[in-house]
Amino acid sequence: MKKTFKIGEVCVGGIVHIETNKNKWGENFEFKVSFVDWFTSEILDTYSVYDFDELTMLLEENSTSYWADRITNYFRKTLK
């Protein structure tokens, strides 16, 4: 599943792309998080995290706690 969040100036680059995949055992998810420049669409940073707590921490470091909570909750509800 892929999802793009256009957050704007409160986030590194302004755009966050997140792709989720189940790991090979089907138990947990891998989140591939990319921070993309709003104007050039250049990928600035890419990270892989493996649980919701890591995802929240990464997003808090690169945006705000509000957006980190909102994005993490979106995936918690969607990936049940």
N, C-alpha and C positions, 0 to 999 in steps of 0.2 A: 504494500500500500504506500502510495506517495501523497504527500500533502505539502502545499506551499502556504506560508504565512507572510503576508506583506505588512510588516509592522511599521516601518518608517524609521525615523531618526533615533528612536530609543533602542535600536538593535544594531549590532555590528553589521554594516552593509545595508541594512534595511529590510532584507528578505531572508527568510529561513526556509530551506527545503529539508523535509524529513522523510526518509524512506524506512519502512519497517519490514523486517523479515523474521520469521521464526528461526531459531537455531536448529541445527541438524537433528537434535533430539525432540524438537517440537514443544519444548517446555517454556522457554523464555524468548523474548524478542531481542533483536539487535536493532538499534536505531542508528541510522547513518544521517548525521546532521551536517548540513552545509550552510554556511553563511555567505550570502551572495550580495554583490554590490548592486544597488538600486538602479544606477544609471548605465553601467557597462555590462551587467549580468555576469561579471567575472566572479568566480568562486574565490572567496577570501580565505576561508578555513573549512576543513572537513574533519569531523570527529565520528567515532563509533562508540556508543555506550550500550550497556546491556541490561539496564533496569530503569524503572521510573525515577528512582532517587538520583541516579547519575544524570538522567536527562534533565531533571529539575535543576540540579546544581550547574550543569553546563549552560542551560538557558539563562539562569540567574546571573552568571558571570558575563554573558554576552548580550543581555538585554535587561529587562526589569523583572522583579519578582512577580508582578502582575501577569506579564506575558508568559513567564515560565509556568506559573500555576494554570493559566488558561490552556496553554498548549498541552501540558502534561495531562490535565483533566480530559481534554479532547481525546487523547489516545487511550486513556484508561477506560472511557466509555465505549469507544469504537472497537477496542481489541478484546472485549470480554469473551 
